[in-house]
């Protein structure tokens, strides 16, 4: 089993500051923007990604920390 990707979701209410830092300073691409969650990353092989959210979806509270693992399993 090998971890292929780890995604961190960070709560924010200031998407403009997040956009400025991750898009303009770090040079990441905005991969998704649903208004309540915006994801920045790169289309390069490095698979770096950070999401900012103001709610957990359907107006639920933000999780304190959410970890998403994508794994491949080999026999």
KAZIFEN-V537622 format. One record per pair of residues at least 6 apart in sequence whose C-alpha atoms are under 7 Angstrom apart, sorted by sequence separation. I is the first residue (numbers start at 1). J is the second residue. If there is no record, write none. Layout:
BEGIN
{{I | J} {I | J}}
END
This chain:
BEGIN
{{22 | 28} {23 | 29} {32 | 38} {33 | 39} {41 | 47} {42 | 48} {55 | 61} {56 | 62} {23 | 30} {32 | 39} {41 | 48} {55 | 62} {56 | 63} {31 | 39} {41 | 49} {54 | 62} {30 | 39} {31 | 40} {40 | 49} {41 | 50} {30 | 40} {31 | 41} {39 | 49} {40 | 50} {29 | 40} {30 | 41} {39 | 50} {40 | 51} {28 | 40} {29 | 41} {39 | 51} {28 | 41} {29 | 42} {38 | 51} {39 | 52} {28 | 42} {37 | 51} {38 | 52} {37 | 52} {38 | 53} {37 | 53} {36 | 53} {37 | 54} {22 | 40} {36 | 54} {36 | 55} {12 | 52} {9 | 50} {10 | 51} {11 | 52} {12 | 53} {13 | 54} {5 | 47} {7 | 49} {8 | 50} {9 | 51} {10 | 52} {11 | 53} {12 | 54} {7 | 50} {8 | 51} {9 | 52} {10 | 53} {11 | 54} {11 | 62} {9 | 66} {8 | 66} {8 | 67} {7 | 67} {6 | 67} {7 | 68} {6 | 68} {6 | 69} {5 | 69} {6 | 70} {5 | 70} {3 | 69} {4 | 70} {3 | 70} {4 | 71} {3 | 71} {4 | 72} {2 | 71} {3 | 72} {1 | 71} {2 | 72} {1 | 72} {2 | 73} {1 | 73} {1 | 74}}
END
